[in-house]
């Protein structure tokens, strides 16, 4: 199954993958070589730490390669959603107290509520999907029901 991801999210994963392969992996290999040169490996903490780090790096490389292979990259600028909230859309909302928020609906790896990026499967995103400017939505949150009015929907 393909996993939706914005173009920006895919670029971030590719950048991390490149860094792991070209910087982290070679540096860790050098650290393993240096630790081996210190002799007895059974009591060599640096060697064991470097081997553990190597396992982490290889695991993360595999994870990133799999995510990118299964990604359905969506460029929000190319979305023709006719003003409706869809994956990748940036949505301006206002709650009942008049507090305004802006969220972009993104994939799991990109979600960061502090940066205004909400996971497409989150309750807020699920409530917004398919709606357009002027519509109101209700979202069940741990603190109770929150109501929002959609002010604007953009694809940036």
Secondary structure, DSSP 4 states (H G I P E B T S, - for coil): --EEEEHHHHHHHHHHHHHIIIIIHHHHHHHHHHHHTTS-GGG-HHHHHHHHHHHHHHHHHHHHHHHHHTEEEE-GGG---TTB--TT-EEEEEETTS-EEEEEEE-TTT-BGGGTEEETTSHHHHHHTT-BTT-EEEEEETTEEEEEEEEEEE--
